[in-house]
Amino acid sequence: MSKKHKAKAKARSEREARQARRVVNGIFIGLIAAMVVALLCYYVAAGA
């Protein structure tokens, strides 16, 4: 492979890794937000 092709492949790999981290972080943030909302709903329902 030429140097240019290797550089493009490395850049693509890094871009995909960044995107995968973003997806994982988004899932965790979404789960935490859903848990907070569920707890708030539970406390509101239990208090009423």
C-alpha positions as CSV (number, residue, x, y, z in Angstrom):
1,M,0.0,0.0,0.0
2,S,1.1,3.5,-0.6
3,K,1.7,6.0,2.1
4,K,-1.3,8.0,1.0
5,H,-3.6,5.0,1.2
6,K,-2.2,4.1,4.7
7,A,-2.8,7.7,5.9
8,K,-6.4,7.6,4.6
9,A,-7.1,4.3,6.2
10,K,-5.7,5.5,9.5
11,A,-7.7,8.7,9.4
12,R,-10.9,6.6,8.6
13,S,-10.1,4.3,11.5
14,E,-9.7,7.1,13.9
15,R,-12.9,8.8,12.7
16,E,-14.8,5.6,13.2
17,A,-13.4,5.1,16.7
18,R,-14.4,8.7,17.6
19,Q,-17.9,8.0,16.3
20,A,-18.2,4.8,18.2
21,R,-17.1,6.5,21.5
22,R,-19.8,9.2,20.8
23,V,-22.4,6.6,20.3
24,V,-21.5,4.8,23.6
25,N,-21.4,8.0,25.5
26,G,-24.8,9.0,24.1
27,I,-26.3,5.7,25.2
28,F,-24.9,6.0,28.7
29,I,-26.2,9.6,29.0
30,G,-29.6,8.6,27.7
31,L,-29.8,5.7,30.2
32,I,-28.8,8.0,33.1
33,A,-31.4,10.6,32.0
34,A,-34.1,8.0,31.7
35,M,-33.2,6.7,35.2
36,V,-33.5,10.3,36.6
37,V,-36.9,10.8,34.9
38,A,-38.1,7.4,36.2
39,L,-37.0,8.3,39.8
40,L,-38.7,11.7,39.6
41,C,-41.9,10.1,38.4
42,Y,-41.8,7.5,41.1
43,Y,-41.3,10.1,43.9
44,V,-44.1,12.3,42.5
45,A,-46.4,9.3,42.3
46,A,-45.4,8.0,45.8
47,G,-45.9,11.5,47.3
48,A,-49.3,12.0,45.7
